[in-house]
């Protein structure tokens, strides 16, 4: 999930994708059916309640307009700091002990651009414990950012893309 083309088949396509993954015990991130637009995925991993929040920075404006008009703008959550901050806070209030923010962002380059750097700094300050990016098509480095209460937050800029030759 979390890709700009996820909404191509509209709400029905997301519902079918969600159902198919759910039937196989795979918890989707980055897409949400209409009845789960505001539900966060919090699971227990090795005894730690962990929230997995995924966003995309690559939603085309035409798709964004369709989602807003239909009232389904959170079906493919966009990488906007207000939404991310709201959901980090909500995850914590729902008992999440760790918050992992996954981002589909970046361009084909070996380092993050200034928009990524600015957003990652804001996400770290908002209270994320780990930031993991993908979408640059090539792996990028990792570094620690200053987080909430001066905690260190690991930011892996991009894991690259799994199925490309780049």
C-alpha angles and dihedrals in degrees: 000000000000096000126130093239093055091097096050091106091041126226092328093057092051091048092052092046091049092048092048093050092043091053087057093048092249115140107219120217126191095033129070129185116232093263091052102042091119099034117107123211109238117169134169113250116184090338095311120114101230130188118209110200119181130188138172129220093192105073108137114236092242091056091044090054091050092051094047092047091050093045090241100113093131094055087089102022113218124225096253118143096224092056093042092050091047092052095045088054091046092050091052091048088052090056103266110160093187128032120200116190116202119195134193100206147116139065133261098288137111095244137039121267124236093264091056091047093050094047093046091052090052092047091051091050089048090063109267116152097203133014119200123182135193136172104075088105089227127063116261130197131268133231142169118258129196109261138185113317089009093292117152115248120197112226117193100193097204139346087200121228124310101215108035133094094227 
